[in-house]
Amino acid sequence: MDGSWKKPLRARVHQDLRRSSRIIALMDCEIAFNGVTHKAIIVNLSTNGALISSKSLPPEGSVISIHISHPNLKGPLTVDALVLSGAWVLPTNEKAGRFRVRFSSNAPELMHLHYTLSVKKGAC
C-alpha cells in the first residue's frame, strides 16, 4: 500500500473544525457584565463567536452583552454572548483578559459585518 488511505484521517485531524471562519477584526467594543460596562477589543470574529481582549475578565459560563459600533453597520449593535473560556495575559506591562464567546443568536447585522470584514481582510 502507498499510504494514501491515511490522508483523509490526517486531513480530518488538522482541519479547522469551526462552523465559520474567523476574521481578524481588531474592533473597539464595550462589554457589559455584572451591571458594569467595560471597554474591550474584538480580536477576531466569526458569525458564531469572537475572541475578545479587555482589562476585565468575565467569569466563564456567564452571559455578557457586547456593544459594537462600526462603519459597516447601520447603527450600534448589541448582542448577548456566552463566555466559553478566558485567561489573564500580559501583552505589555498591563494585565489583560482574553476570552472566547459564543453569540446567543446570529443577528443579520453581525453576519453582514463578518462578510464585509472577510471581503476586506480575508478569512483566517
Secondary structure by P-SEA (a helix, b strand, c coil): cccccaaaaaaaaaccccccccccccccbbbbcccbbbbbbccccccccbbbbccccccccbbbbbbbbccccccbbbbbbbbccccccccccbbbbbbbbbbccccaaaaaaaaaaaaacccc
